[in-house]
Amino acid sequence: MATGRLGAAVLMRGAVALFALALAAAPASAAAPPPGSTYVALGSSYAAGARIGAPAPATPVRCGQTVNNYPRLVAARLHLDLVDASCGGATTEHLLRAWDELPAQLDHLTPATRLVTVTIGGNDVHLVGDLARAECTPARDGAPPRCGPPPAPSAAEWTRLERNLTEVAREVRRRAPRARLVFVDYLDMLPVRPCASIPYDAARLARARATVRQLARVTAAVARRERATLLRAGALSRGHDSCSAEPYAVGRSDTGASWHPTAAGHAAVAAALVRLLDNTG
């Protein structure tokens, strides 16, 4: 009997440890938003849900929001009033300032906002573009590659990203002082070894992984410093990379958006976010 209890305890500790990989707790004073509260989703295509389902009605076509992106799944589960400001191609600058006909995403916040999620930063360090360009290979006739290897993000780009993320967090606090702020980092599609959807050589794969890891580190550092909640979507991706049976994000794709999360990935993020809010509210 004692051995059985010990085994159960070990299993429970293991489950808690895995959950902790994905979730970083909010300050103890934070509360889950009550039903009917306003939830504002900010971010890039990794929040908008590029090509994972039907286009969301009454939204800017160029933003690529879909009806089953993680903000809509969370809003439906928690009965929240969603304002989805996410948009494909957005950078941190587009959260802070207007983007052509679109207002700054932060302009959607009000003092009544009770939940804000932020998934942004990949376009600041040209993540998706570089992932796509890195699959270029020499032509079969021995000609030079059709496109060269992408440059690594510069130190100035990383510095600007961290500065802008910090400004975003402080603007959320200023504009919506009662809101729960959650940074959701990027789902990770990159496997340990190449496969058909990630046709990289070892050097390019290592370089891409370095960018993804640094993006997660910068996001985590800002969340910690600004006392925001962090949902580690990259940790949720373990066992669900582009080469797995159920990928949460894919590289080269013939059915969805290449180099983007899948519907399963958005569902996993939504489920983790609901658990986080339920457990710390």
C-alpha positions in Angstrom: 0.0 0.0 0.0 2.8 2.4 0.9 4.6 1.6 -2.3 1.5 2.4 -4.3 1.0 5.7 -2.5 4.7 6.6 -3.2 4.3 5.7 -6.9 1.2 7.9 -7.1 3.0 10.8 -5.4 5.9 10.5 -7.9 3.5 10.6 -10.8 1.7 13.6 -9.4 5.0 15.5 -8.9 6.0 14.6 -12.5 2.7 16.0 -13.8 3.1 19.2 -11.8 6.6 19.6 -13.1 5.5 19.2 -16.8 2.7 21.7 -16.2 5.2 24.2 -14.7 7.3 24.0 -17.9 4.4 25.7 -19.7 3.0 28.0 -17.1 4.6 30.7 -15.1 2.4 31.9 -12.3 1.0 35.4 -12.1 1.3 37.6 -9.0 -0.8 36.1 -6.2 -3.1 39.2 -6.3 -4.2 38.5 -9.9 -7.7 37.2 -10.4 -9.4 35.4 -13.2 -11.7 37.6 -15.2 -15.4 37.0 -14.4 -17.8 36.0 -17.2 -18.8 38.9 -19.4 -15.5 40.7 -18.9 -13.7 42.3 -21.8 -10.7 40.3 -23.1 -8.3 42.0 -25.6 -6.0 39.8 -27.7 -2.9 41.5 -29.1 -0.3 40.0 -31.4 0.8 38.7 -34.8 -0.4 35.8 -37.0 0.6 33.4 -34.2 -2.4 34.8 -32.3 -4.6 35.6 -35.3 -4.6 31.9 -36.4 -3.4 32.1 -40.0 -5.3 29.7 -42.3 -6.4 27.3 -39.5 -10.1 27.7 -40.1 -12.8 30.0 -41.5 -12.0 33.7 -41.6 -13.5 35.5 -38.6 -16.4 37.7 -39.7 -16.2 41.5 -39.6 -12.4 41.6 -39.2 -9.7 43.1 -41.5 -9.1 40.7 -44.3 -5.4 41.3 -44.3 -5.0 40.4 -40.6 -6.0 36.7 -41.2 -8.0 36.2 -38.0 -9.8 32.8 -38.0 -12.8 31.6 -36.0 -10.8 29.0 -34.1 -7.7 31.0 -33.0 -6.7 30.7 -29.4 -8.2 34.0 -28.3 -11.7 33.0 -29.6 -11.4 29.5 -28.0 -10.5 31.1 -24.6 -13.3 33.7 -24.9 -15.9 31.0 -25.6 -14.7 28.8 -22.8 -14.6 31.5 -20.2 -17.6 33.5 -21.5 -15.6 36.6 -22.2 -16.4 39.6 -24.5 -13.4 39.3 -27.0 -11.8 42.2 -28.8 -9.3 40.6 -31.1 -6.8 43.1 -32.3 -4.2 40.5 -33.5 -3.0 40.8 -37.1 -0.7 38.8 -39.4 2.5 40.5 -40.0 2.3 42.7 -36.9 5.4 43.8 -35.0 5.7 45.3 -31.6 5.6 48.7 -33.3 2.0 47.9 -34.5 0.9 47.3 -30.9 2.2 50.7 -29.9 1.4 52.8 -33.0 -1.0 52.9 -35.9 -0.3 50.6 -39.0 -1.7 52.2 -42.1 -5.5 52.1 -41.7 -5.3 50.0 -38.5 -5.1 51.8 -35.1 -2.4 50.8 -32.6 -3.5 47.5 -31.1 -3.2 48.9 -27.6 -5.9 51.5 -28.5 -8.5 48.7 -28.1 -7.8 48.7 -24.3 -10.1 50.5 -21.9 -10.2 50.7 -18.1 -12.9 48.0 -18.3 -10.6 45.5 -19.9 -9.9 42.6 -17.5 -7.7 40.2 -19.6 -5.0 41.0 -22.2 -3.0 38.4 -24.0 0.1 39.2 -26.1 1.8 37.0 -28.7 4.3 39.2 -30.6 7.9 39.5 -31.5 8.6 37.0 -34.2 8.3 39.6 -37.0 10.5 42.0 -35.1 13.4 39.5 -35.6 12.1 38.3 -39.0 11.4 34.8 -37.7 8.9 33.5 -40.2 10.6 35.1 -43.2 13.9 33.6 -42.1 12.4 30.2 -41.5 11.0 30.1 -45.0 14.1 31.5 -46.7 16.3 28.9 -44.9 14.9 26.1 -46.9 16.5 27.4 -50.0 19.0 24.9 -51.6 21.4 25.1 -54.5 19.8 24.5 -57.9 20.4 21.0 -59.4 22.5 22.4 -62.2 25.0 23.6 -59.7 23.9 27.3 -59.9 24.0 29.4 -56.8 21.1 29.1 -54.3 17.9 31.0 -55.3 18.2 32.9 -52.0 21.0 33.1 -49.6 21.0 32.2 -45.9 19.1 34.7 -43.9 21.1 37.0 -41.6 20.8 36.4 -37.8 18.8 39.1 -36.0 21.1 41.9 -35.0 21.8 43.0 -31.4 20.0 46.2 -32.1 16.9 44.3 -33.2 16.9 42.2 -30.0 17.3 45.4 -27.9 14.5 47.1 -29.7 12.2 44.1 -29.2 12.8 44.0 -25.5 12.3 47.7 -25.2 9.0 47.6 -27.1 7.7 44.6 -25.2 8.4 46.5 -21.9 6.6 49.5 -23.3 3.6 47.3 -24.3 3.4 45.8 -20.7 3.6 49.3 -19.1 0.9 50.7 -21.5 -1.4 47.8 -20.7 -1.0 48.6 -17.0 -1.6 52.3 -17.6 -4.7 51.9 -19.9 -6.2 48.8 -18.3 -5.1 48.8 -14.6 -7.5 46.0 -13.6 -6.5 43.7 -16.5 -4.7 40.4 -16.1 -1.7 40.6 -18.5 -0.5 37.3 -20.1 2.4 37.0 -22.5 2.0 33.9 -24.6 5.3 33.0 -26.3 5.6 31.3 -29.7 4.7 27.7 -30.4 7.9 25.9 -31.6 7.8 23.8 -34.8 11.5 23.0 -35.0 12.5 19.3 -34.4 15.9 18.0 -33.3 16.5 16.6 -36.8 15.2 17.7 -40.2 12.2 16.1 -41.9 10.1 16.7 -45.0 8.4 19.8 -43.6 11.7 21.2 -42.1 14.2 20.6 -45.0 17.2 22.2 -43.3 20.7 21.1 -42.9 22.0 20.8 -39.4 23.7 24.2 -39.4 20.5 26.0 -40.5 18.4 24.1 -38.1 20.7 25.0 -35.2 20.6 28.7 -36.3 16.8 28.7 -36.4 16.5 27.1 -33.0 18.8 29.7 -31.6 16.5 32.5 -32.7 13.4 30.7 -31.3 15.1 30.2 -28.0 16.3 33.8 -27.8 12.7 35.1 -28.6 11.4 33.0 -25.7 14.1 34.2 -23.4 13.4 37.9 -24.2 9.6 37.4 -23.7 10.1 35.6 -20.4 12.5 38.3 -19.1 10.0 41.1 -19.8 7.1 39.2 -18.3 9.1 38.5 -15.2 10.4 42.0 -14.8 7.0 43.6 -15.5 5.2 41.1 -13.2 3.0 39.7 -16.0 1.9 36.1 -16.4 3.9 34.0 -18.9 2.4 31.0 -20.8 5.3 29.1 -22.3 3.7 27.8 -25.5 7.1 26.7 -26.7 7.2 24.2 -23.9 3.7 22.9 -24.9 5.3 22.1 -28.3 7.5 19.4 -26.9 6.5 16.2 -28.7 4.4 18.2 -31.1 7.0 19.7 -33.5 6.6 19.8 -37.2 7.9 16.3 -37.7 5.5 14.7 -35.1 2.2 12.9 -35.6 0.2 15.8 -34.2 2.2 19.0 -34.8 1.2 22.2 -33.0 3.1 24.2 -35.6 4.4 23.3 -39.0 7.1 24.2 -41.4 6.4 23.7 -45.1 2.7 23.0 -45.5 0.4 22.3 -48.4 -2.9 22.7 -46.4 -2.4 25.5 -43.8 -0.1 28.4 -43.4 3.6 27.4 -43.7 5.8 28.2 -40.7 2.8 28.8 -38.5 0.7 27.1 -35.7 -1.9 24.5 -36.5 -5.5 24.3 -35.3 -4.3 21.7 -32.8 -1.6 24.2 -31.6 -4.2 26.9 -31.0 -6.4 24.5 -29.2 -3.5 23.5 -26.9 -2.6 27.1 -26.1 -6.3 27.9 -25.4 -6.6 24.9 -23.0 -3.4 25.8 -21.2 -4.5 29.4 -20.8 -7.8 28.4 -19.4 -6.1 26.1 -16.9 -3.7 28.9 -15.9 -6.6 31.4 -15.3 -8.6 28.8 -13.4 -5.7 27.7 -11.3 -4.4 31.2 -10.3 -7.7 33.2 -10.2 
